[in-house]
Amino acid sequence: MDNQFSITSINHMLKLQTITELRDCNEYTQQFGLSLTDTQIHQLAEKRFEALEDNGRVEFGEGILKKLIRTFCDSPYLTQINYEETMEALQDSFYYFKNESEDLLSDDELIEFMKDAFDTVCEGSIDYLNSTSLEKLCRDIRNGDQDANEETFE
Amino acid sequence: MKEDKDENNRLVLFETETMSEEQRGEFQSQLWILLAQRTERYTMGDSSSVPVEIAEELWKSICYCITVCQKAGKRSSASAPINVKRLFLLG
């Protein structure tokens, strides 16, 4: 895209929007004993753009963080101590595996799969999620297995 | 073909050179909103993000349509409010 247009100011606007969204999320997640401090919110917003850049993606409007937080906040493996760190890693994984699945999975499908795996076979381990469950899912999707994302971990 | 696309980009940008700072900002934000709308349509609302390559293609298609409109002399007068979406649709 042409850099002559002020991408920096647009990014700044999007960052402010992300920060507001994350503050709103705090109200919802407090019932699960989870909340982010202002510093953590700023850090996560910053990481959003880093993750997008690292994975060669462009995002408009509200980011994926809000959806991730709302989906994962009731996970038994999420505590106040690992909350920010986990969200940061999940955000990274999301964009990475979005690419790996060649965009054949919608945001909701991928998040749902991640949450199912995270709470069951992965037992809260992001490394396990990244190196086994999501790898397998994306491999199956690329190989044309239409039902790959319907697999459950009960 | 690549040169044509670059030329489209330049023509759209040339449009902004004659604008005031305020109009330029308005033009940019409208272009950004239009790109966001085209992206949402492209993904059918399934995905909030797209690979950079796809965003670039969508960006080029917007530039192309606006350029066609400009070349056909359908651009509004300098005093009229800027409406990027209208330029795009006319193109």
Interface residues (C-beta under 8 A of the other chain):
Chain A: M1 D2 Q4 F5 S6 I10 L52 G56 R57 V58 E59 F60 G61 E62 G63 I64 Y95 K98 N99 D103 S106 D107 D108
Chain B: N9 L13 Q28 S29 L31 W32 L35 A36 T39 E40 T43 D46 S47 S48 S49 V50 P51 V52 E53 A55 E56 W59
